Amino acid sequence: MVFFDPDSIRTNYNPPPVHITGLRVFEDQRDLPETALELPHDQNFVSFDFTALDFQSPEKIQYAYMLENFNKNWIDADNRRYAAFTNLDPGEYVFRVKASNSDGVWNEKGASLPLIIHPPWWDTG
């Protein structure tokens, strides 16, 4: 005989910690910078890897990301753990990622990394 008490199931209200774990520029792996990622105008293909730490049911973790000053809204990534941006114009951006735990509780603060694409020397006047 098996006994199951549905009242014993508890919702996990703790949002998962979110981390940016990798960075690539034109598919070349780069170290994560301490402050901001600064790139010249011709290195404007950037991708980020990220993860959230929830070991209860990691397959149920959901992600959303945005690049401020590029995306107007959050991009729903489901359980995909990377984001890529191509042909970025010179300017200042902030990559942001947030995640939910297996019970759907979101870490709204998430993780972020400033990104600066410098203009070419002939366009700095």
Contact map, one row per residue, 1 for C-alpha under 8 A:
11100000000000000000000000000000000000000000000000000000000000000000000000000000000000000000000000000000000000000000000000000
11110000000000000000000000000000000000000000000000000000000000000000000000000000000000000000000000000000000000000000000000000
11111000000000000000000000000000000000000000000000000000000000000000000000000000000000000000000000000000000000000000000000000
01111100000000000000000000000000000000000000000000000000000000000000000000000000000000000000000000000000000000000000000000000
00111111100000000000000000000000000000000000000000000000000000000000000000000000000000000000000000000000000000000000000000000
00011111100000000000000000000000000000000000000000000000000000000000000000000000000000000000000000000000000000000000000000000
00001111110000000000000000000000000000000000000000000000000000000000000000000000000000000000000000000000000000000000000000000
00001111110000000000000000000000000000000000000000000000000000000000000000000000000000000000000000000000000000000000000000000
00001111111000000000000000000000000000000000000000000000000000000000000000000000000000000000000000000000000000000000000000000
00000011111100000000000000000000000000000000000000000000000000000000000000000000000000000000000000000000000000000000000000000
00000000111110000000000000000000000000000000000000000000000000000000000000000000000000000000000000000010000000000000000000000
00000000011111000000000000000000000000000000000000000000000000000000000000000000000000000000000000001110100000000000000000000
00000000001111100000000000000000000000000000000000000000000000000000000000000000000000000000000000000010100000000000000000000
00000000000111110000000000000000000000000000000000000000000000000000000000000000000000000000000000001000100000000000000000000
00000000000011111000000000000000000000000000000000000000000000000000000000000000000000000000000000111000111000000000000000000
00000000000001111100000000000000000000000000000000011100000000000000000000000000000000000000000000111000011000000000000000000
00000000000000111110000000000000000000000000000000011100000000000000000000000000000000000000000000000000001001000000000000000
00000000000000011111000000000000000000000000000001111000000000000000000000000000000000000000000011100000001001100000000000000
00000000000000001111100000000000000000000000000001110000000000000000000000000000000000000000000000000000000001100000000000000
00000000000000000111110000000000000000000000000111100000000000000000000000000000000000000000000010000000000000110000000000000
00000000000000000011111000000001000000000000000111100000000000000000000000000000000000000000000000000000000000000000000000000
00000000000000000001111100001111000000000000000111000000000000000000000000000000000000000000000000000000000000000000000000000
00000000000000000000111110001111000000000000011110000000000000000000000000000000000000000000000000000000000000000000000000000
00000000000000000000011111111100000000000000011100000000000000000000000000000000000000000000000000000000000000000000000000000
00000000000000000000001111111100000000000011111000000000000000000000000000000000000000000000000000000000000000000000000000000
00000000000000000000000111110000000000000011110000000000000000000000000000000000000000000000000000000000000000000000000000000
00000000000000000000000111111000000000000000011000000000000000000000000000000000000000000000000000000000000000000000000000000
00000000000000000000000111111100000000000000000000000000000000000000000000000000000000000000000000000000000000000000000000000
00000000000000000000011110111110000000000000000000000000000000000000000000000000000000000000000000000000000000000000000000000
00000000000000000000011110011111000000000000000000000000000000000000000000000000000000000000000000000000000000000000000000000
00000000000000000000011000001111100000000000000000000000000000000000000000000000000000000000000000000000000000000000000000000
00000000000000000000111000000111110010000000000000000000000000000000000000000000000000000000000000000000000000000000000000000
00000000000000000000000000000011111110000000000000000000000000000000000000000000000000000000000000000000000000000000000000000
00000000000000000000000000000001111100000000000000000000000000000000000000000000000000000000000000000000000000000000000000000
00000000000000000000000000000000111110000000000000000000000000000000000000000000000000000000000000000000000000001100000000000
00000000000000000000000000000000111111000000000000000000000000000000000000000000000000000000000000000000000000001111000000000
00000000000000000000000000000001101111100000000000000000000000000000000000000000000000000000000000000000000000001111000000000
00000000000000000000000000000000000111110000000000000000000000000000000000000000000000000000000000000000000000000011110000000
00000000000000000000000000000000000011111011000000000000000000000000000000000000000000000000000000000000000000000011110000000
00000000000000000000000000000000000001111111000000000000000000000000000000000000000000000000000000000000000000000000111100000
00000000000000000000000000000000000000111111000000000000000000000000000000000000000000001100000000000000000000000000111100000
00000000000000000000000000000000000000011111000000000000000000000000000000000000000000000000000000000000000000000000000000000
00000000000000000000000011000000000000111111110000000000000000000000000000000000000000000000000000000000000000000000100000000
00000000000000000000000011000000000000111111110000000000000000000000000000000000000011111000000000000000000000000000100000000
00000000000000000000000011000000000000000011111000000000000000000000000000000000000111110000000000000000000000000000000000000
00000000000000000000001111100000000000000011111100000000000000000000000000000000000111000000000000000000000000000000000000000
00000000000000000000001110100000000000000000111110000000000000000000000000000000011110000000000000000000000000000000000000000
00000000000000000001111100000000000000000000011111000000000000000000000000000000011100000000000000000000000000000000000000000
00000000000000000001111000000000000000000000001111100000000000000000000000000000111000000000000000000000000000000000000000000
00000000000000000111110000000000000000000000000111110000000000000000000000000000110000000000000010000000000000000000000000000
00000000000000000111100000000000000000000000000011111000000000000000000000000000100000000000000000000000000000000000000000000
00000000000000011110000000000000000000000000000001111100000010000000000000000000000000000000000000111000000000000000000000000
00000000000000011100000000000000000000000000000000111110010000000000000000000000000000000000000000000000000000000000000000000
00000000000000011000000000000000000000000000000000011111110010000000000000000000000000000000000000001100000000000000000000000
00000000000000000000000000000000000000000000000000001111110000000000000000000000000000000000000000000000000000000000000000000
00000000000000000000000000000000000000000000000000000111110000000000000000000000000000000000000000000100000000000000000000000
00000000000000000000000000000000000000000000000000000111111110000000000000000000000000000000000000000100000000000000000000000
00000000000000000000000000000000000000000000000000001111111110000000000000000000000000000000000000001100000000000000000000000
00000000000000000000000000000000000000000000000000000000111110000000000000000010000000000000000000000100000000000000000000000
00000000000000000000000000000000000000000000000000000000111111000000000000000010000000000000000000001110000000000000000000000
00000000000000000000000000000000000000000000000000010100111111100000000000000110000000000000000000111101000000000000000000000
00000000000000000000000000000000000000000000000000000000000111110000000000001111000000000000000000111101000000000000000000000
00000000000000000000000000000000000000000000000000000000000011111000000000011111100000000000000011110000000000000000000000000
00000000000000000000000000000000000000000000000000000000000001111100000001111100000000000000000011100000000000000000000000000
00000000000000000000000000000000000000000000000000000000000000111110000001111000001000000000001111000000000000000000000000000
00000000000000000000000000000000000000000000000000000000000000011111011111100000000000000000001110000000000000000000000000000
00000000000000000000000000000000000000000000000000000000000000001111111000000000000000000000111100000000000000000000000000000
00000000000000000000000000000000000000000000000000000000000000000111111100000000000000000000111100000000000000000000000000000
00000000000000000000000000000000000000000000000000000000000000000011111100000000000000000001110000000000000000000000000000000
00000000000000000000000000000000000000000000000000000000000000000111111100000000000000000000100000000000000000000000000000000
00000000000000000000000000000000000000000000000000000000000000000111111111000000000000000000000000000000000000000000000000000
00000000000000000000000000000000000000000000000000000000000000000101111111000000000000000000000000000000000000000000000000000
00000000000000000000000000000000000000000000000000000000000000000100001111100000000000000000000000000000000000000000000000000
00000000000000000000000000000000000000000000000000000000000000011100001111110000000000000000000000000000000000000000000000000
00000000000000000000000000000000000000000000000000000000000000011100000011111000000000000000000000000000000000000000000000000
00000000000000000000000000000000000000000000000000000000000000111000000001111100000000000000000000000000000000000000000000000
00000000000000000000000000000000000000000000000000000000000001111000000000111111100000000000000000000000000000000000000000000
00000000000000000000000000000000000000000000000000000000000011110000000000011111000000000000000000000000000000000000000000000
00000000000000000000000000000000000000000000000000000000001111100000000000001111100000000000000000000000000000000000000000000
00000000000000000000000000000000000000000000000000000000000001100000000000001111110000000000000000000000000000000000000000000
00000000000000000000000000000000000000000000000011100000000000100000000000001011111000000000000000000000000000000000000000000
00000000000000000000000000000000000000000000001111000000000000000000000000000001111100000000000000000000000000000000000000000
00000000000000000000000000000000000000000000001110000000000000001000000000000000111110000000000000000000000000000000000000000
00000000000000000000000000000000000000000000111100000000000000000000000000000000011111000000000000000000000000000000000000000
00000000000000000000000000000000000000000001111000000000000000000000000000000000001111110000000000000000000000000000000000000
00000000000000000000000000000000000000000001110000000000000000000000000000000000000111110000000000000000000000000000000000000
00000000000000000000000000000000000000000001100000000000000000000000000000000000000011111000000000000000000000000000000000000
00000000000000000000000000000000000000000001100000000000000000000000000000000000000011111100000000000000000000000000100000000
00000000000000000000000000000000000000001001000000000000000000000000000000000000000000111110000000000000000000000000100000000
00000000000000000000000000000000000000001000000000000000000000000000000000000000000000011111000000000000000000000001111000000
00000000000000000000000000000000000000000000000000000000000000000000000000000000000000001111100000000000000000000001111000000
00000000000000000000000000000000000000000000000000000000000000000000100000000000000000000111110000000000000000000111100000000
00000000000000000000000000000000000000000000000000000000000000000011110000000000000000000011111000000000000000000111000000000
00000000000000000000000000000000000000000000000000000000000000000011100000000000000000000001111100000000000000011110000000000
00000000000000000000000000000000000000000000000000000000000000001111000000000000000000000000111110000000000000011110000000000
00000000000000000000000000000000000000000000000000000000000000001111000000000000000000000000011111000000000001111000000000000
00000000000000000101000000000000000000000000000001000000000000111100000000000000000000000000001111100000000001110000000000000
00000000000000000100000000000000000000000000000000000000000000111000000000000000000000000000000111110000011111100000000000000
00000000000000110100000000000000000000000000000000010000000011110000000000000000000000000000000011111000011101000000000000000
00000000000000110000000000000000000000000000000000010000000011100000000000000000000000000000000001111111111000000000000000000
00000000000101110000000000000000000000000000000000010100010111000000000000000000000000000000000000111111110000000000000000000
00000000000100000000000000000000000000000000000000000101111111000000000000000000000000000000000000011111100000000000000000000
00000000001110000000000000000000000000000000000000000000000100000000000000000000000000000000000000011111100000000000000000000
00000000000000000000000000000000000000000000000000000000000011000000000000000000000000000000000000011111110000000000000000000
00000000000111100000000000000000000000000000000000000000000000000000000000000000000000000000000000011111111000000000000000000
00000000000000110000000000000000000000000000000000000000000000000000000000000000000000000000000001111001111100000000000000000
00000000000000111100000000000000000000000000000000000000000000000000000000000000000000000000000001110000111111000000000000000
00000000000000000000000000000000000000000000000000000000000000000000000000000000000000000000000001100000011111000000000000000
00000000000000000000000000000000000000000000000000000000000000000000000000000000000000000000000001000000001111100000000000000
00000000000000001110000000000000000000000000000000000000000000000000000000000000000000000000000111100000001111110000000000000
00000000000000000111000000000000000000000000000000000000000000000000000000000000000000000000000111000000000011111000000000000
00000000000000000001000000000000000000000000000000000000000000000000000000000000000000000000011110000000000001111100000000000
00000000000000000000000000000000001110000000000000000000000000000000000000000000000000000000011100000000000000111110000000000
00000000000000000000000000000000001110000000000000000000000000000000000000000000000000000001111000000000000000011111000000000
00000000000000000000000000000000000111100000000000000000000000000000000000000000000000000001111000000000000000001111100000000
00000000000000000000000000000000000111100000000000000000000000000000000000000000000000000111100000000000000000000111110000000
00000000000000000000000000000000000001111011000000000000000000000000000000000000000000011111000000000000000000000011111000000
00000000000000000000000000000000000001111000000000000000000000000000000000000000000000000110000000000000000000000001111100000
00000000000000000000000000000000000000011000000000000000000000000000000000000000000000000110000000000000000000000000111110110
00000000000000000000000000000000000000011000000000000000000000000000000000000000000000000000000000000000000000000000011111110
00000000000000000000000000000000000000000000000000000000000000000000000000000000000000000000000000000000000000000000001111110
00000000000000000000000000000000000000000000000000000000000000000000000000000000000000000000000000000000000000000000000111111
00000000000000000000000000000000000000000000000000000000000000000000000000000000000000000000000000000000000000000000001111111
00000000000000000000000000000000000000000000000000000000000000000000000000000000000000000000000000000000000000000000001111111
00000000000000000000000000000000000000000000000000000000000000000000000000000000000000000000000000000000000000000000000001111
